[in-house]
Amino acid sequence: MYKGMTIQQLTKEQIRAIVNRLDNVVGNHFHDAICAEVDEEVEDSDVYEIKKRLALDYLEEWQQFTKR
């Protein structure tokens, strides 16, 4: 949590706006992130495998959070 921030419940619209912004930021830098790790182009199937792994890791994190 950032200093000076108050805790509030975000609205569904705010959450959707943040999700859209993060999707845009990640999407814009996705290729750069891949190139930072490998020196060649990757297959579409590899790109989707990376996206799947990212989604599954976030889902696992959420599941752990909701068990508290």
C-alpha positions as CSV (number, residue, x, y, z in Angstrom):
1,M,0.0,0.0,0.0
2,Y,1.3,3.5,-0.9
3,K,1.8,6.0,1.9
4,G,-1.0,8.4,2.2
5,M,-3.5,6.3,0.3
6,T,-6.8,5.6,1.9
7,I,-8.4,2.2,1.6
8,Q,-11.6,2.2,-0.5
9,Q,-13.7,-0.3,-2.4
10,L,-13.2,0.2,-6.1
11,T,-16.3,0.3,-8.3
12,K,-16.8,-2.3,-11.1
13,E,-16.2,0.5,-13.6
14,Q,-12.9,1.5,-11.9
15,I,-11.8,-2.2,-11.8
16,R,-12.7,-2.6,-15.5
17,A,-10.8,0.6,-16.4
18,I,-7.7,-0.6,-14.5
19,V,-7.9,-4.0,-16.2
20,N,-8.1,-2.4,-19.6
21,R,-5.1,-0.1,-18.8
22,L,-3.0,-3.0,-17.6
23,D,-4.0,-5.1,-20.6
24,N,-2.9,-2.2,-22.8
25,V,0.4,-1.8,-21.0
26,V,1.2,-5.5,-20.9
27,G,0.2,-5.9,-24.5
28,N,2.4,-3.0,-25.6
29,H,5.5,-4.4,-23.8
30,F,4.8,-8.1,-24.3
31,H,7.1,-8.4,-27.4
32,D,9.9,-6.5,-25.6
33,A,9.6,-8.9,-22.6
34,I,10.0,-11.9,-24.9
35,C,12.9,-10.4,-26.7
36,A,14.6,-9.6,-23.4
37,E,14.7,-13.4,-22.7
38,V,15.2,-14.9,-26.2
39,D,17.1,-13.6,-29.2
40,E,14.7,-15.0,-31.8
41,E,11.1,-14.7,-32.8
42,V,8.7,-17.1,-31.0
43,E,5.8,-19.1,-32.4
44,D,2.2,-18.0,-31.8
45,S,1.7,-21.2,-29.8
46,D,4.5,-20.1,-27.4
47,V,3.0,-16.7,-27.0
48,Y,-0.3,-18.2,-26.0
49,E,1.4,-20.6,-23.7
50,I,3.1,-17.6,-22.0
51,K,-0.3,-15.8,-21.7
52,K,-1.9,-19.0,-20.3
53,R,0.8,-19.4,-17.7
54,L,0.4,-15.8,-16.7
55,A,-3.4,-16.1,-16.4
56,L,-3.1,-19.4,-14.4
57,D,-0.6,-17.8,-12.0
58,Y,-2.9,-14.9,-11.4
59,L,-5.8,-17.3,-10.9
60,E,-3.8,-19.3,-8.3
61,E,-2.8,-16.1,-6.5
62,W,-6.5,-15.1,-6.4
63,Q,-7.5,-18.5,-5.1
64,Q,-5.0,-18.3,-2.3
65,F,-6.2,-14.8,-1.4
66,T,-9.8,-15.9,-1.2
67,K,-9.0,-18.8,1.1
68,R,-7.9,-16.4,3.9
